[in-house]
Amino acid sequence: MSLAANLDQPVPMPRGRRRTELVMLLFALALVLFAYAAVGLGLKGKLPGLPAGILIFAAVVLAAHLAVRRFAPYADPLLLPLAAVLNGLGIVMIYRLQESGRNGNSGQQVTDMSNSASTTQLLYTVVGIVALVVVLVLISEARVLQRYTYTLGAVGLVLLAIPAFLPASHSVVNGAKVWIIISGSFSVEPGEFARLALAVFFAGYLVAKRDVLALAGQRVLGIDLPRARDLGPVLIAWAASLLILIFETDIGTSALFFGMFIVMLYIATQRTSWVLIGVLLFLAGSWLTALLFSHVMERFTIWLHPFAGSNPTGIAFQPVQALEGLAFGGLFGTGLGQGQPYHTPLVQSDFIFSAFGEELGLVGVMALLLVFGLLVQRGLSAAIAVKDPFSKLLVGGLSFVLALQVFVIVGGVSGLIPLTGITTPFLSQGGSSLVASWILIALMIRVSDSARKPAPQPIQDEGMTQVVRAA
């Protein structure tokens, strides 16, 4: 038996990965700068000067790169650049919409948009990247969050419930009762942060209960159904999603909340029956609430009959304008700054995808969807690679909810599914959504770092080995 001492040899920093991230970040910044120049040419017919906002954005993104290199050196090198290019293009489009009415034609102005919208979005970008760095500094391993499973679950439920108990003057914006309005120009959407807290709760709960929930009951049509006694968690989550739909008139948050739980349940148990039960429950609940509550039925009417009767100039005015904008963009778009996206109300938030569709065309929006797809794929790769069950569930659920959010809003804008009032991650105007999206990226980076980090290499004390061999 060898008496050689096994010591942990520090693993060298992965220079190749960090260099890849830096190169991709510089490419992302160049793409954002090119888009800004195209907007200047489209709006004013000349190249704009380099604004302080672009320099600030570049500085904070490069600072984020240094923080990731320091605190998560083995993380996937594509996560930060992909998020940065989406965030940067979102700021450029908000700037383009903000500048629409500054050529003397008030008919081109987005009336529900301030003249400092792009500056405000840049400020929220700085806050979001600071939040990313704070998460990386404070959370060395994602599994430490498992200690706070029920605490964060309670926090998430409270954040979801707060708007329902506030008066309409302090919680309703454009018909959705999901806000905390602090002042006329400042509001917070707590559901964006509730989603992150509930993802931690679902991951911790399912890690503890997955063996029970994976037990099979009766077999029907080749599918092993769960036992009736194990349906409680799903029914509770379903009821909570319906309450959100009824009292906060928000189909999007309801779908994201319930969809995240069902997918994380599937990841934990590998039971397809849970997905089927979840889909059937959500469809049945949506149909029932549509029959009982007029504001839910109105969403389905807009979806099914947008061009019927007076709908195009009435309740369906926004989605009809968005569809016309997408159609006007065609295959290659009108060019940045040369379309008419300002005809769509709230084009800077809920309908920003239609603005990109009009000015970048089908090719441009497919490129944006590809970036989102890559972001989701890198998150799912981290979930597959990491060994810790809690981290696997957490980043798998967060990756799916990002994909579901993009599908819900893009599907709603394009008429594929009923329209919901949620934002497009990183692109839409909105501080709560942007900050929460950067926190989500921070958690992905942390789990990716844990998954890719090589095990410490043992080294032998050669002197001790020679003594043992001589004996």
ZIBEL-V935882 format. One record per residue. PHI is phi in radians with two decimals (none if undefined). PSI is psi in whole degrees, 0 to 359 (* if undefined). Layout:
((PHI | PSI) (PHI | PSI))
//
This chain:
((none | 128) (-1.36 | 139) (-1.76 | 17) (-1.11 | 139) (-1.43 | 134) (-1.74 | 116) (-1.98 | 150) (-1.48 | 115) (-1.54 | 125) (-1.00 | 139) (-1.44 | 130) (-1.11 | 153) (-1.11 | 137) (-1.39 | 86) (-1.09 | 323) (-1.06 | 318) (-1.18 | 318) (-1.17 | 324) (-1.15 | 321) (-1.07 | 316) (-1.09 | 318) (-1.11 | 316) (-1.07 | 316) (-1.16 | 325) (-1.14 | 316) (-1.10 | 322) (-1.12 | 318) (-1.08 | 317) (-1.14 | 322) (-1.12 | 321) (-1.14 | 319) (-1.13 | 318) (-1.12 | 320) (-1.10 | 318) (-1.10 | 320) (-1.12 | 319) (-1.12 | 320) (-1.11 | 322) (-1.10 | 316) (-1.06 | 318) (-1.14 | 320) (-1.21 | 323) (-1.49 | 321) (-2.13 | 357) (1.30 | 14) (-2.64 | 159) (-1.20 | 132) (-1.39 | 160) (-1.26 | 165) (-1.37 | 111) (-1.42 | 162) (-1.12 | 330) (-1.06 | 318) (-1.13 | 319) (-1.14 | 321) (-1.15 | 317) (-1.05 | 315) (-1.09 | 320) (-1.14 | 315) (-1.26 | 328) (-1.20 | 318) (-1.17 | 326) (-1.12 | 322) (-1.10 | 321) (-1.05 | 316) (-1.12 | 322) (-1.16 | 318) (-1.13 | 320) (-1.10 | 327) (-1.43 | 317) (-1.82 | 344) (-2.52 | 65) (-1.17 | 340) (-1.75 | 6) (-1.15 | 159) (-0.98 | 123) (-1.26 | 355) (-1.68 | 343) (-1.07 | 309) (-1.15 | 313) (-1.07 | 321) (-1.11 | 316) (-1.15 | 322) (-1.15 | 319) (-1.19 | 323) (-1.15 | 315) (-1.08 | 316) (-1.13 | 317) (-1.15 | 326) (-1.09 | 317) (-1.11 | 319) (-1.09 | 316) (-1.17 | 322) (-1.11 | 320) (-1.07 | 318) (-1.07 | 317) (-1.21 | 323) (-1.11 | 324) (-1.49 | 359) (-1.01 | 319) (-1.65 | 15) (-1.71 | 18) (-1.90 | 18) (1.61 | 354) (-1.85 | 102) (-1.16 | 341) (-1.20 | 345) (-1.72 | 7) (-1.60 | 137) (-1.37 | 104) (-1.18 | 333) (-1.69 | 31) (-2.32 | 132) (-1.38 | 164) (-1.35 | 355) (-2.06 | 23) (-1.07 | 317) (-1.19 | 324) (-1.14 | 319) (-1.11 | 319) (-1.12 | 323) (-1.12 | 320) (-1.08 | 317) (-1.16 | 330) (-1.10 | 315) (-1.06 | 316) (-1.08 | 318) (-1.11 | 318) (-1.23 | 326) (-1.08 | 318) (-1.08 | 321) (-1.03 | 314) (-1.13 | 319) (-1.07 | 317) (-1.07 | 316) (-1.13 | 324) (-1.28 | 317) (-1.44 | 332) (-1.96 | 100) (-1.35 | 331) (-2.45 | 136) (-1.09 | 332) (-1.18 | 344) (-1.14 | 337) (-1.19 | 341) (-1.07 | 334) (-1.12 | 336) (-1.92 | 30) (-0.94 | 303) (-1.36 | 331) (-1.11 | 312) (-1.22 | 330) (-1.08 | 316) (-1.14 | 319) (-1.07 | 317) (-1.09 | 317) (-1.14 | 320) (-1.12 | 317) (-1.08 | 322) (-1.18 | 325) (-1.47 | 336) (-0.92 | 309) (-1.05 | 329) (-1.15 | 334) (-1.73 | 358) (-1.58 | 152) (-1.12 | 157) (-1.01 | 327) (-1.16 | 342) (-2.01 | 11) (-2.55 | 344) (-1.79 | 126) (-2.32 | 121) (0.93 | 40) (1.53 | 347) (-1.74 | 127) (-1.67 | 68) (-2.25 | 12) (-1.99 | 160) (-2.04 | 102) (-1.52 | 110) (-1.50 | 320) (-2.59 | 179) (-1.07 | 329) (-1.91 | 1) (-2.35 | 125) (-2.56 | 161) (-2.23 | 137) (-1.81 | 95) (-1.11 | 337) (-1.06 | 331) (-1.11 | 321) (-1.48 | 331) (-1.06 | 324) (-1.05 | 319) (-1.19 | 317) (-1.11 | 319) (-1.23 | 331) (-1.10 | 319) (-1.12 | 317) (-1.10 | 312) (-1.04 | 317) (-1.10 | 314) (-1.15 | 318) (-1.16 | 316) (-1.26 | 330) (-1.09 | 321) (-1.33 | 329) (-1.94 | 5) (-1.12 | 327) (-1.11 | 321) (-1.24 | 316) (-1.23 | 341) (-1.46 | 350) (-1.15 | 139) (-1.66 | 147) (-1.86 | 235) (-1.31 | 152) (-1.84 | 121) (-2.24 | 123) (0.94 | 39) (1.40 | 6) (-2.01 | 129) (-1.42 | 109) (-1.38 | 151) (-1.23 | 162) (-1.20 | 146) (-1.02 | 324) (-1.21 | 344) (-1.67 | 4) (-1.39 | 351) (-0.93 | 307) (-1.03 | 321) (-1.17 | 318) (-1.15 | 323) (-1.14 | 314) (-1.10 | 321) (-1.12 | 315) (-1.11 | 320) (-1.12 | 320) (-1.14 | 324) (-1.19 | 323) (-1.10 | 321) (-1.09 | 318) (-1.13 | 321) (-1.37 | 309) (-1.55 | 338) (-1.97 | 3) (0.81 | 43) (-2.23 | 96) (-1.15 | 323) (-1.08 | 308) (-1.10 | 321) (-1.05 | 314) (-1.16 | 318) (-1.15 | 318) (-1.09 | 309) (-1.25 | 321) (-1.09 | 320) (-1.09 | 317) (-1.12 | 316) (-1.13 | 317) (-1.17 | 319) (-1.15 | 327) (-1.14 | 320) (-1.15 | 317) (-1.06 | 321) (-1.26 | 323) (-1.89 | 340) (1.09 | 26) (-1.78 | 112) (-1.10 | 334) (-1.05 | 328) (-1.13 | 321) (-1.15 | 316) (-1.08 | 316) (-1.10 | 318) (-1.10 | 315) (-1.10 | 315) (-1.10 | 319) (-1.12 | 317) (-1.17 | 319) (-1.13 | 317) (-1.14 | 319) (-1.15 | 320) (-1.13 | 317) (-1.11 | 318) (-1.15 | 314) (-1.17 | 329) (-1.14 | 325) (-1.26 | 328) (-1.63 | 334) (-2.23 | 125) (-1.14 | 326) (-1.21 | 333) (-1.33 | 317) (-1.06 | 326) (-1.06 | 324) (-1.09 | 319) (-1.23 | 325) (-1.12 | 317) (-1.07 | 320) (-1.21 | 314) (-1.39 | 328) (-2.34 | 60) (-1.18 | 332) (-1.83 | 8) (-1.43 | 139) (0.94 | 232) (-1.63 | 7) (-1.01 | 319) (-1.05 | 332) (-1.87 | 3) (-2.05 | 245) (-1.19 | 338) (-1.82 | 18) (-1.05 | 313) (-1.08 | 304) (-1.09 | 328) (-1.15 | 316) (-1.08 | 322) (-1.15 | 318) (-1.12 | 319) (-1.14 | 323) (-1.12 | 316) (-1.08 | 318) (-1.15 | 321) (-1.14 | 330) (-1.22 | 329) (1.11 | 216) (-1.41 | 316) (-1.98 | 357) (1.44 | 171) (-1.48 | 344) (1.79 | 144) (-1.05 | 130) (1.47 | 0) (-2.05 | 3) (-1.66 | 193) (-2.24 | 51) (-1.18 | 345) (-1.18 | 350) (-1.28 | 343) (-1.66 | 117) (-1.05 | 145) (1.04 | 30) (-1.13 | 337) (-1.38 | 348) (-2.14 | 273) (-1.12 | 331) (-2.01 | 25) (-1.17 | 335) (-1.12 | 326) (-1.19 | 328) (-1.14 | 316) (-1.12 | 321) (-1.11 | 322) (-1.25 | 320) (-1.69 | 341) (-1.93 | 347) (1.30 | 184) (-1.07 | 322) (-1.07 | 316) (-1.15 | 316) (-1.25 | 329) (-1.14 | 324) (-1.13 | 319) (-1.11 | 317) (-1.13 | 327) (-1.14 | 321) (-1.11 | 315) (-1.06 | 318) (-1.08 | 320) (-1.13 | 320) (-1.08 | 315) (-1.14 | 318) (-1.09 | 320) (-1.18 | 325) (-1.16 | 317) (-1.16 | 326) (-1.09 | 319) (-1.13 | 321) (-1.12 | 321) (-1.20 | 322) (-1.39 | 328) (-1.26 | 145) (-1.59 | 332) (-1.19 | 123) (-1.05 | 321) (-1.12 | 312) (-1.09 | 322) (-1.06 | 313) (-1.17 | 319) (-1.11 | 306) (-1.28 | 332) (-1.13 | 316) (-1.14 | 318) (-1.17 | 322) (-1.12 | 318) (-1.15 | 318) (-1.17 | 330) (-1.13 | 314) (-1.11 | 319) (-1.15 | 321) (-1.10 | 317) (-1.12 | 317) (-1.09 | 317) (-1.12 | 314) (-1.34 | 320) (-1.19 | 320) (-1.10 | 323) (-1.21 | 317) (-1.15 | 322) (-1.51 | 357) (1.50 | 9) (-1.26 | 321) (-2.35 | 168) (-1.01 | 142) (-1.28 | 138) (-2.18 | 157) (-1.62 | 59) (-2.00 | 164) (-1.57 | 159) (-1.52 | 119) (-0.92 | 132) (1.28 | 332) (-1.57 | 318) (-1.29 | 152) (-1.19 | 134) (2.66 | 123) (-1.27 | 316) (-1.07 | 314) (-1.10 | 317) (-1.18 | 315) (-1.12 | 316) (-1.10 | 324) (-1.15 | 322) (-1.22 | 326) (-1.13 | 320) (-1.04 | 317) (-1.11 | 323) (-1.07 | 318) (-1.17 | 321) (-1.06 | 315) (-1.08 | 317) (-1.10 | 315) (-1.19 | 321) (-1.08 | 320) (-1.08 | 316) (-1.13 | 322) (-1.24 | 325) (-1.62 | 347) (-1.17 | 123) (-1.26 | 153) (-1.19 | 145) (-0.99 | 137) (-1.49 | 123) (-1.24 | 141) (-2.10 | 151) (-1.81 | 144) (-1.41 | 102) (-1.09 | 325) (-1.09 | 316) (-1.15 | 322) (-1.10 | 319) (-1.14 | 323) (-1.11 | 317) (-1.12 | 316) (-1.13 | 320) (-1.11 | 325) (-1.19 | *))
//
